[in-house]
Amino acid sequence: MKTLLRHYVIATFSLLAISKIAEGLYFGQGLKTLLLAGIAVMVVSIVAKPIINILLLPINLITFGLFRWVASSVIIYLATLIVPSFKVIGFYFAGISTKWLDIPTFNLHGIWSYVGFSFLLSLITSFIYWLIK
């Protein structure tokens, strides 16, 4: 039970964080949809992600694990199917310009928007799980 709660909190926080970093995630009913989307992402991650990772194992071995974010894009897509008011409209990143780092502005549409959000979801959840350990 404690592990499920931890997965739920991390999934919900990650969805909130990526919606603040990049625009394009639509939570139709606000906080209620965010919480339901967190449940959907948690359930799909626990149930479907191992199956997806086994199916993508040859590609992951060839790319040394760089292809694992594809599983996250499938997770986001399945979560949008489960929660009807949770949608991925597009991916818009405003960019970052600092003294040491410049990341340009970019827009992604269609399937590429799922890829952009999955990359951010993988990055944030991996960082949070690394912090916990």
N, C-alpha and C positions, 0 to 999 in steps of 0.2 A: 504494500500500500504506500509506503514511504517512497519507494522508487517511482511508482506511478505519479505521485504528487510532484516529485522532483522533475520528472520528464514533462509533466503538464506545465509547471511554472516556467521551465526553460523554453518550451515551445511557444507559450503565450508571450513571454518577454521578448523572444527572438522575433516573433511576428510584429510586435509593437515597435521594436528597434528598427527593423527593416522598413516598416511603413514610415518611420521618421527620417531615415537616411535617404530613401528614394520614394518618389511618388508613383502611384499606380495601383496600390492595393486598396480595394474598396470594401469597407466594413459597413454594410447597409444599415444596420441598427446600432451602430456604435460599439459600445463596450460589450453588449450582449453577443454581438457577432464575433468580436475579438475573442471572447472566452470560448464560444462554440468552435471557432476556427482553431484555437489552441488545443481543444479536445480532439478535433479531427486530425490535426497534424500529429499529435501524440499517438493516437491509435494507429494511424497509417504508418507512422515511423516504426512503431513496435511490431506491427503485423506484416506490413508489405516491404519495408526496407531490406530486411534480410533476404527475401526472395529476389528482389530487384538486384541486390548486390551480387547474389550468386549468378543471376543471368548475365550481369555485366562483368563477371570475373575475368574473362579473357581480355577484354578491353582495358580493364583496370590494371592487369598485369603488364600489358604492353606499354601503357602510359604511366606506369609506376604510381597508380592511385589518383592521378589527376582527373580521372573521369568519374569520380564518385559523386560529384555535384549533380549528375544526371538523375541519380536516385532522388535527390531533393527536389528536382523539378517535377518528377512524377508524383512525389508526395504533395507538393503544392497543388498540382492539377487535380489529384484525387480529393484533396481537402475542399477545393472549389466545387467539386461535384457533390460532396456530402453536405456542405453548408451552403444553401442556396443564396444567402445574402452576402457571402464572401466571394469577391471577384477580383481577378487580375485584369485590369483595364489596359495597362501599358507599363513601361518602366522608364522613368525619367530621373536621371541623376544630375543634380545641379552642378556638380564638380567641386573640387577643393583646390584652393590656391594658397599655399603658405610659403614661407621662406625656403623650406627644404623639400616640399612635395607639391607637385602640380598634377591633378587628375582632371581631365577635361570633362565638359558636359556631354552627356550622350543620352539618346532616346532609343528604346527598343520596343518593337511592336510584335504582336502575335505570339508565336511560340518562343521567340527570343526574350520576351518579357518574363516568361516563366524561368528561362535560363538565368537571366539577370537576378531575379529574386532568389532562385535556388542557390546561386553562388553566394549571395549575402547570407542566406539562411544557413548554409553549410559553414561559412566563415564564423558567424556569430555563435552558433550552437557548439562548434568545435572549440572555440575560445572559452565559452562558459564551462563546458565539460573539462577542459584543461585546467581552468581555475579551481574547480571543485576538487579535482584530484590533487 
